[in-house]
Amino acid sequence: MKRKLLLMLLVLVFTAPVFAQKATTIWIVRHAEKDGTNPKAADPDLSEEGKMRAMALQKELKGEKIDSIYTTNYKRTKLTALPLADRMGITLKTYNPAMQKQLAEYILKHGEGKKYLVVGHSNTIQELIIAFGLEKPVKDLTEEDYDYLFEVTIKGDKKEVKVNHYGKRTSS
């Protein structure tokens, strides 16, 4: 009887930290459709379709309690996140897409139990997923792919990415 009790106590002591860990969730999206009326514009606004997609993102994540929203320093990423940020009373934080590895490291170190949204670009969002220690979830993103919503979940050593879609379907 004492052995069984001791064995149960040892199991509890060594498994308690695993159960105590809280999941970190990071939703990663590409900015919504940009206004292409001026092809020379370095920092275009969103198109009307892009504004509708930004609203669709806000509706998709409205039930989540997002702790922080990160965007690059471009209007199209900020405008994609703004409806959700306004609804939740969150101030947007800017990150440099060349430093996404550092962003991933920061979230991994300080984000246990928190929820994030990161808005990037077609050529950076999968690299961010890789920076979290996961495989690239889709082959390649094209200039027409705007509807992907990647959900990265991290709990201890367990990491996974789910591929979802939101708003009007644009990817194949």
C-alpha atoms as one frame of an Amber mdcrd trajectory, in Angstrom:
protein
   0.000   0.000   0.000   2.799   2.409   0.919   4.580   1.589  -2.353   1.481
   2.388  -4.403   1.005   5.645  -2.557   4.661   6.570  -3.043   4.485   5.673
  -6.739   1.342   7.797  -7.220   2.993  10.708  -5.438   6.083  10.463  -7.658
   3.933  10.392 -10.806   2.074  13.502  -9.648   5.296  15.363  -8.818   6.835
  14.679 -12.219   3.731  15.232 -14.350   2.362  18.319 -12.572   4.567  20.768
 -14.529   3.253  19.366 -17.822  -0.357  19.882 -16.759   0.410  23.340 -15.356
   1.755  24.653 -18.671  -0.601  26.920 -20.545  -0.874  26.997 -24.317   0.339
  29.980 -26.314  -1.659  30.662 -29.471  -0.439  32.767 -32.378  -2.640  33.499
 -35.393  -0.551  34.503 -38.393  -2.040  36.116 -41.507  -0.907  37.939 -44.566
  -2.184  41.489 -44.946  -5.491  41.857 -46.791  -5.762  42.864 -50.446  -3.903
  46.070 -51.197  -5.069  48.913 -53.407  -3.390  48.357 -56.758  -4.630  51.500
 -58.516  -1.169  53.057 -58.236   1.384  50.303 -58.963   4.237  52.632 -57.990
   2.871  53.224 -54.472   5.408  51.903 -51.957   2.891  51.748 -49.101  -0.635
  51.359 -50.507  -3.852  51.319 -48.516  -6.222  48.358 -48.597  -8.606  47.942
 -51.513 -12.335  47.718 -50.839 -11.990  43.933 -50.959  -9.117  44.217 -48.468
 -11.225  46.298 -46.094 -13.910  43.601 -46.231 -11.265  40.951 -45.470 -10.009
  42.971 -42.477 -13.585  42.990 -41.157 -13.808  39.233 -41.811 -10.637  38.724
 -39.725 -12.141  40.755 -36.916 -15.283  38.586 -37.031 -13.236  35.370 -37.210
 -11.237  36.181 -34.066 -13.809  38.223 -32.130 -14.389  35.447 -29.584 -10.713
  35.156 -28.740  -9.041  37.221 -26.055  -6.045  38.504 -27.986  -3.280  39.873
 -25.759  -1.103  41.533 -28.421  -1.237  42.299 -32.135   1.947  42.685 -34.154
   2.113  44.202 -37.645   4.893  45.365 -39.896   5.283  49.094 -40.422   3.139
  49.183 -43.570  -0.367  50.591 -43.900  -1.730  47.355 -45.382  -0.697  45.234
 -42.381  -1.882  47.799 -39.862  -5.209  48.305 -41.650  -5.728  44.534 -41.750
  -5.405  44.306 -37.963  -7.099  47.586 -37.046 -10.767  46.442 -36.911  -9.860
  43.675 -34.442  -7.524  45.932 -32.445 -10.207  48.621 -32.181 -12.831  46.101
 -31.088 -10.528  44.715 -28.389  -8.953  48.011 -27.321  -5.446  46.855 -28.262
  -2.657  49.134 -29.474  -0.834  47.687 -32.476   2.828  46.808 -31.994   5.245
  47.015 -34.908   7.867  44.412 -35.759  10.513  44.320 -38.447   9.895  41.315
 -40.744  13.675  40.877 -41.025  13.653  40.228 -37.266  10.839  37.716 -37.095
  13.116  35.138 -35.479  13.555  37.573 -32.581   9.782  38.106 -32.433   9.244
  34.333 -32.250  11.891  34.022 -29.520  10.250  36.835 -27.531   6.797  35.225
 -27.769   8.205  31.806 -26.858   9.960  33.274 -23.815   7.221  35.620 -22.548
   3.992  34.364 -24.061   2.936  31.305 -22.102  -0.846  31.270 -21.902  -1.215
  34.333 -24.122  -2.802  34.859 -27.531  -1.304  36.846 -30.380  -2.135  37.984
 -33.880   0.759  38.655 -36.258   0.099  40.273 -39.648   2.848  39.997 -42.236
   3.453  39.515 -45.931   3.235  36.630 -48.402   7.013  36.207 -48.344   7.410
  36.386 -44.545   4.565  34.642 -42.715   5.702  31.092 -43.381   9.222  32.047
 -42.321   7.718  33.205 -39.027   6.032  29.822 -38.606   9.419  28.173 -39.198
  10.936  30.531 -36.569   8.510  29.002 -34.045  10.073  25.605 -34.805   7.433
  24.250 -37.163   7.434  23.085 -40.763   6.182  25.297 -43.572   2.430  24.442
 -43.645   1.723  25.134 -47.334   4.014  24.869 -50.347   4.143  28.531 -51.360
   1.983  31.592 -51.014   1.283  33.547 -54.162   0.442  37.208 -54.596  -3.227
  36.161 -54.792  -3.343  34.213 -51.502  -5.006  36.402 -48.892  -7.333  34.045
 -47.036  -4.942  31.858 -45.045  -5.219  31.975 -41.263  -2.422  29.970 -39.653
  -2.968  29.011 -36.026   0.204  28.115 -34.150  -0.264  26.472 -30.743   2.622
  25.895 -28.372   2.373  24.052 -25.068   5.682  23.049 -23.567   7.589  21.091
 -26.182   4.450  20.374 -28.215   4.002  22.657 -31.220   1.453  22.511 -34.014
   0.144  24.657 -36.826  -3.368  24.477 -38.246  -4.184  25.864 -41.673  -7.521
  27.660 -41.797  -9.154  30.184 -44.108 -11.214  33.289 -43.477 -13.236  35.711
 -45.561 -13.709  35.265 -49.285 -11.683  32.289 -50.555  -8.683  33.260 -52.731
  -6.282  30.318 -52.363  -6.551  27.078 -54.265
